[in-house]
Amino acid sequence: MTRGMPPSRILKFIARVAYPLLIAFTAAAPQARAQEITLDTVFAKEPPWGRLIDRISWSADGQAFLYVRRSQDPDEALPLMLYDVRNGTSRVWLRSRIFGAQQTPEVLGWSADGTRIALLAGGALYVRELRSTRLQKISDDVDDARWAPHGAALAYSHDADLYVALIGNRIVSRRLTTGGRPGDVLHATLDWVYPEELGIDRAFRWSPDARRIAYLTMDERGVTNFPIVDFMTVNNAVEHERYPLAGQRNPRVTLRVLEVAGGGDRLVYDAARHDEYLAAFDWIPQSNELEAEILDRPQRTMRFYAWSRASAPRRLLYYQASSTWVDVEPLPFWLNDGRSIWLLDRAPTAGMFLRGRDGTMQRLTGNYRVTDLYGVARGTLYLRAAYPTRRDRSVLAISLGGAVRNLTPEPGWHNAVPSPTLERFVDTASRLNDPPRVLLRDAVTMTVKTLVPERTDLKNALLPTRTFVIPSRYGTLDATAIFPPRFNASKRYPVVMYVYGGPDAPTTADSFGSLYHQLLARSGIIVYSVDGPASQVDSDEHVRLLYKNFGPGSLLGQEIGARYIASLPYVDPARIGIWGWSFGGYEACYALTHSRLFSAGAAVAPVTDWHLYDSIYTERYMGMPAANAGAYARSSVLNSAAHLSGPLLIQHGTADDNVHMANTVQLLQQFILAHETRVQFYPYPRKTHPIRGLPQQRSVFAHMLDFWRTVFLGRPAGRV
């Protein structure tokens, strides 16, 4: 550090002088074979980074896993592959054409003895033996299925009721619940909002002795039955989805336990009585105790309860309260001696803790954010964390005594799929300038085997993504930049800022990003991304800037970034644009109607008014609409459509079941009433929130590329 120079001046010196010189040097350096980066190669069936290993399903003993090698075409029917850890070989285990339909079967799980696998294809449930070609069909129209902890029994949900099948030479199925009606009353079946916003992934759980099943019943009859129109049929078709809007009625949820052999189905907890959320539930291992996590509707209190039997009084395991909101936490991991491991996500009790039988808490992790808890094995806790910096994600092994071992010592982003024994894991690793590779890591010996190598031809073709920080009153804000080739610091360039902006949702992590930004930079536009204080993962206080303040709180960081970027000598402050998807689409629309720092914007699937989004997510941060009308008004785009500061491109799927297209339609109406003509809109028929499909993905990004080239570079619109 230069003696006597303030840190803020050093940062500006780096941004103004050091980065342009480094970029110019890098651009001039000779490169080896490089992959061509165009719209056609970026959105080709074969990914530019290669076919990675995806949808991994481990055997119970951790000696094998099933997977697919995914392309970029979601409609491609892929074979299921089997990897044998012992000999390090892969083979085709099941070809998808056996099911007739052009789709890839989903692996629902291995039987406890590892001899059978449950599969879902075309909505039908099948069981296939591992070492033969025998395939048995169980039922059509299945939502989920889970093997019993031991034995050849498979529980599954069908037509909103729970069934159990005994798997042998012939299938014997039995219905366990009655009265389920799809779309109205769901037994052991999840609705839309619970998995989307609470992260719950199962509506039923086997007890450890396989004698009981705990399950949720969701009464949806009071929930808004939202219409989704298919415009591609002659007469149009309408499907309905139960979607609880902010402030409106939620599903009424209860937790029940039934005896698999018959003789009882008992209510354990009625969350509907007080309009609560049943955020998680499971059986405590090696016991007959059931545990559950309960949130009140304002999401300010969280309670963990346990029941020794369905009719017994509950006991409180843990309680947390906040004046703003509490986050959903995973259920604890239980040790054989009765102690437990807890991940508590928010200050002042943030981190991983070992809880003694007497209720005392011992912190196991340091000052970093834990994002995933994998489990405990061999006296060691395995987890994933923002470590050693908040831009990284690493897999750590922490002894119960506190010693830390980084199982992924290379910097960058590591997505791990651990085996049930936690002896090894599949690691998809990347960095901002390093395309993803797939590794098989041994957590005990630290040996590493490459399953899918990095594509060096793609790496050689990349314009470098640079990381830096922006000073602010909230501390330094993480940022990234991609500069055009042959960058000239004496010129002034237009800028496009990519944003998400939601709570705890950074866009500047050290992870391989969108190749669309490479195309944008190649057009002569600098691409920046800045994480506002509420999007960083390591400051609970800053995340709370969004409380009842979604619009102003999220715009805050983008305006800090835009002012800083506009001060750089090679940036044209009159040509700073912003784009994003989902919450990022909301942020782009909000910025274009609430700030004069941005002269153009592009939004995909944006929320435009928080009255139009779901109850759980919206109320957690914004409160109930009736009690917080001012907060909703301040965070609405609809109310400020007349203040649009520049051209705006909006794209949305007509079948979006997450952010309904009503958001975009209502905003378009406000633009019409304001006589605003600078808005372009492209709908995508039958497409949901991600707008999946190769032609559709290419179209989304081609429209944006054409939009920015036209608005900022003066190039005539045309086919790209």
PyMOL commands that set and color helices and strands:
alter all, ss='L'
color gray80, all
select helices_A, chain A and resi 7-28+39-42+96-99+193-198+271-274+456-461+515-522+533-535+540-546+550-566+583-594+610-612+615-622+629-634+638-643+662-673+694-713
alter helices_A, ss='H'
color red, helices_A
select strands_A, chain A and resi 53-58+64-69+80-84+89-94+106-110+116-121+124-129+135-139+142-147+153-158+161-167+171-175+185-187+204-206+212-219+225-230+237-242+252-259+265-270+277-283+290-295+301-307+315-321+333-334+340-344+351-355+361-363+370-377+380-385+394-399+404-406+413-418+424-431+434-442+448-452+465-470+477-482+493-498+526-530+571-581+600-604+648-653+679-684
alter strands_A, ss='S'
color yellow, strands_A
deselect
rebuild
show_as cartoon
